[in-house]
Amino acid sequence: MASTLPYDVQAIRTEFPILQRTVKGKPLVYFDNAATAQKPKQVIDAITHYYSHYNANIHRGLHTLADEATAAFEASRSAVQTFIQAKHHEEIIFTKGTTESINLVALAWGNAFLNSGDEIIISTLEHHANIVPWQMIAEKKDVVIKVIPIDADGRLDMEAFKKMLSPKTKMVSVVHASNALGVVNPVEDIIELAHQHGSLVMVDGAQSAVHLDIDVQKLDCDFFVFSGHKIYGPTGVGVLYGKKHLLESMPPFLGGGEMIKEVTFEKTTYNELPFKFEAGTPNIADVIAIHPAIEFINRIGKAAVRKHEADLLAYASTKLRLIEGLQIRGDVEEKVSVVSFTIDGIHPQDLAILLDNQGIAVRTGHHCAQPLMSCLGIVGTTRASFAAYNTIEEIDVLIEALNKSIRMLK
Ligand code: C6P
């Protein structure tokens, strides 16, 4: 396919050491980016540099290393603030990842503000991380969870959503882009409608933050969450964005050092934002390494990457549609670069093993979205997800390997 690439993909590939390796004697084709993206050298180096040159605890020490570590940690917070266009620095809370961020809101906000009979709305497309924490708090608080249905292609039924909204709705928590299908939800409309009914909205941006331009002020979402490792950063670090007045009104999630102002055995007063929600020594090195990950994305530009990934998705989808018995799940216009498919008579797990033997990493199974799989009437899918460093040639390798695997399995 003749594609006018907006940047030099081969040059970008040289920044990722792992892309040089082989798997089972074949060049690695890494199409499991929705699970976790590979890391450029700058991110890996930032972690090594921290431990080699200025490893120290932050916000507490009165010495040079502590000052340097604190400055780098807070510079990362500023980079995240700009990355998602948050109004205030202190609206950025560092967590372990999307999962912890959602738990923080569900449990800390939910404990304080949910009452018996209240309602929470989620969607059929949710990852387990945006289902289970709500079930935990719903059980405790006697709250009802409602689920927005989807059509056969994974589009949300917005008419059904409108009918679900009522003064009882206290929180709408929806995924921005589905990890299992790639479908992008109309979160702008969801936020506007929910706000008209007085409900808060949390957006699970685990799959959208790396692909889409995020402006939390324009979106007007109340909470936005994502993970560092899916934006070319390290594992073990994520972000909770919350509107300042909401975070201020919420009780802390965890108690301990850093989150306090003053402790006596009789009473403790809590620290100001963002420290109120960052109890204990944080994952300093990995928070610092989010900064070069964001710089990497900004250097190429999200629009250029989006164009490249859209080309990859269109090419892969066209080729996949030619395979007999193959069905793309979530075959809609508004998608991030995820293609999920099933093949008649073939179990995704068997396919994954054969693809791995040919050096290709894809994800198979329910993708931590079991209710979605049940709704679609399938056990799981095979999912290929593309990143800035993937190429058309790699898709050709996948298609050839798929055809070979199907011949072996049928
Ligand atoms: N999805 C995937 O392969 P954590 O694990 O906390 O970084 O992210 C959880 C999570 C929450 N929401 C969505 C939409 C997600 O995609 C994920 C992670 C990975 O699809 C691992 S299951």
Residues whose N, C-alpha, C, O or C-beta is under 5 A from the ligand:
A	BS01	C6P	A34 A35 G97 T98 T99 E100 H127 A129 V175 A177 N179 D204 A206 Q207 S227 H367 C368
